[in-house]
Amino acid sequence: MPLYVGRSESTTRSFQNLFVRGTTNKLFEGKAELQEWPFRWNDDHKGIVIGDVVDIFGDGSAFAISVPGHTPGSTAYLLRTPKGPVLLTGDTSHTRWGWEHSVEPGSYTADQPTNLKSLLMLKGIIARHPATDVRFGHQ
C-alpha cells in the first residue's frame, strides 16, 4: 500500500533526522517508495501552494490539504464522517491554545511565517464551516 507525504517531505534534510534515521530506515525497510501528494507549485517554484487540495479517493470523503511551514511538506486532512466533517491539522497547530490564539508551533518549525499563513488558512476554512470538528497534531 502506498504511503503519501507532502512535497519535499521525504527529501528535505534536517539536523533532527540524525536522531531518527535508524528507526525510520527500519520502519520503511522492504516497503514501497513514498509517494508525494500532487500539490501545485507556487508560480516561482520555491514551494507549494498553501491550501492546495487533493481529493484522496476521488469521492469527496477525504482531502489532503497543503499546509507547508512546520515542514516543507506538511499536510492537513479534512474528512467527511457520519458525525460530520473533521479537520486533522497535523503539525500546523499542535494544541487548542495555539489554534485559538493563532500561534504556530515553536522552535521545531522549519518556516514559522509560512506555518502561520497555513494556520490562518485552516482557521478560515473553519470560520466558513464552524460545525467542523478540529483535531490538533499533539492532542
C-alpha positions in Angstrom: 0.0 0.0 0.0 1.5 3.4 -0.9 2.2 6.0 1.7 1.8 9.6 0.7 3.6 12.6 2.0 3.7 16.3 1.1 6.1 17.7 -1.5 9.7 17.5 -0.4 8.8 15.9 2.9 11.0 12.8 2.2 13.9 14.6 0.7 14.4 17.7 2.9 17.5 17.4 5.1 17.3 18.3 8.8 19.6 18.0 11.7 16.8 16.2 13.6 16.9 13.4 11.0 20.2 12.2 12.5 18.3 11.1 15.6 15.5 9.2 13.9 17.3 7.9 10.8 17.9 4.4 12.1 14.3 3.9 13.3 12.9 5.4 10.1 15.1 3.2 7.9 13.9 0.1 9.7 10.3 1.1 9.6 10.4 1.6 5.8 12.7 -1.4 5.0 11.2 -3.5 2.3 8.2 -1.1 1.7 7.2 0.8 -1.4 8.8 4.2 -2.0 7.0 7.1 -0.5 4.6 8.9 -2.9 4.0 12.7 -2.9 0.6 14.3 -3.0 0.3 16.1 -6.3 0.0 19.6 -4.9 0.6 22.5 -7.2 3.8 24.5 -7.1 3.9 28.3 -6.4 4.4 30.3 -9.6 8.0 30.9 -8.5 8.6 27.2 -7.9 10.1 27.9 -4.4 7.4 25.9 -2.6 3.9 24.5 -2.9 0.6 26.4 -2.8 -0.8 26.9 0.7 -4.2 25.3 0.8 -4.0 23.3 -2.4 -6.2 20.2 -2.1 -6.2 16.7 -3.3 -9.4 14.6 -3.2 -7.7 11.4 -1.9 -10.2 8.8 -3.1 -11.9 10.9 -5.8 -15.3 10.7 -4.0 -15.2 13.8 -1.7 -14.8 11.7 1.5 -11.2 12.7 2.4 -9.0 15.6 1.3 -5.2 16.2 1.7 -4.5 19.9 2.2 -1.1 21.5 1.6 -0.1 23.4 4.8 3.7 24.0 4.5 5.6 25.6 7.3 6.2 23.2 10.1 8.0 21.1 7.5 8.1 21.8 3.8 5.5 19.1 3.0 3.2 19.4 6.0 -0.2 18.2 5.2 -3.6 18.5 7.0 -6.6 16.3 6.3 -10.3 17.1 6.0 -12.6 14.1 6.4 -16.3 13.6 5.8 -17.6 11.3 8.6 -21.0 10.1 9.7 -20.8 12.6 12.6 -19.8 15.5 10.3 -16.6 17.0 8.9 -13.3 16.5 10.8 -10.2 18.6 10.2 -6.9 17.0 11.3 -4.5 19.9 11.5 -1.3 17.8 11.7 1.6 19.8 13.0 0.2 23.1 11.6 -1.3 23.5 15.0 -0.2 21.3 17.9 -2.7 22.5 20.6 -6.1 24.0 21.1 -4.4 27.0 22.7 -2.2 27.6 19.6 -5.3 27.3 17.4 -7.3 29.7 19.5 -4.5 32.3 19.7 -3.2 31.8 16.1 0.2 30.8 17.3 2.2 28.4 15.1 4.3 25.7 16.7 7.7 26.8 18.1 11.4 26.0 17.6 11.0 22.8 15.6 9.1 24.6 12.9 11.1 25.0 9.7 9.4 28.2 8.5 7.2 30.0 11.1 5.9 32.7 8.8 4.7 30.1 6.2 3.3 27.9 9.0 1.3 30.9 10.3 -0.1 31.5 6.8 -1.1 27.8 6.7 -2.7 28.0 10.2 -4.7 31.1 9.3 -5.9 29.4 6.0 -7.1 26.4 8.0 -8.8 28.8 10.5 -10.5 30.5 7.5 -12.0 27.2 6.4 -13.4 26.6 9.9 -14.8 30.1 10.1 -16.8 29.3 7.0 -17.7 25.8 8.3 -18.0 26.2 12.1 -19.6 22.7 12.6 -16.3 21.1 11.7 -14.6 19.1 14.5 -10.9 20.3 14.7 -8.3 17.8 15.9 -4.8 19.1 16.7 -1.5 17.5 16.0 -0.4 16.9 19.5 -3.7 16.5 21.3 
